[in-house]
Amino acid sequence: MVLLKRMALVINAAIIERIFYPVFPPDHNATEVAAWLEYRIETGISACNSELPHR
């Protein structure tokens, strides 16, 4: 069995669009998620686009 300690999910219309794992350090994850969301808004990337940038 694999247990995950921390992860952040971006879910849109019941579809997981992005998984941030591992969340380390935890105090920087919110900034990373916000930057990813802002990038998507600025570039107009629609939901479920397979060309999303991954880190």
N, C-alpha and C positions, 0 to 999 in steps of 0.2 A: 504494500500500500504506500502511495506517495501522498504526503501531506504538505500543502503549500502554506507558508507562514503569512505572506502578504502578497497581494496582487491588486491591481486596479483594472477594472473593465470599463470600456466605453461601449454602451449598448444603445442602439438606435432602432426603433421599430422591431423589437424582439430579436435583433441580429447583433452578435458581438462583432464590433468593428475593429477593436484594438484591445490587446491585452498588454499591460505593463507588468512585467515580472522579470527579475525580482524587483521589489520595491526597496531600493537601498541607495542612499540613506532615506529613511521614511520622511524626513522633514523636507526633502527636495522633490518628492514625487508629485505633489500637487502642482508645483511650478512646471514640471515636465508635461503633465497632462494638459494643463492650461495652454502651454505653448503649442502642443500638438493640435488642440482644438482651434486655437487662433489661426494657425497655419491653414487648416482646412477651410475656415471661414474666409480668410483672405484670398485663397486660391480658388475658391468655389468648387472644391472637390465634393461630389455628391456621395450619398450613403452607398456602402457596399462596392466602392470602386476598388478594383484589384490592384491599381497602380499607386497605392498609398505608400509614402515613405516610411521605412521602419528603421529604428535605431538599434 
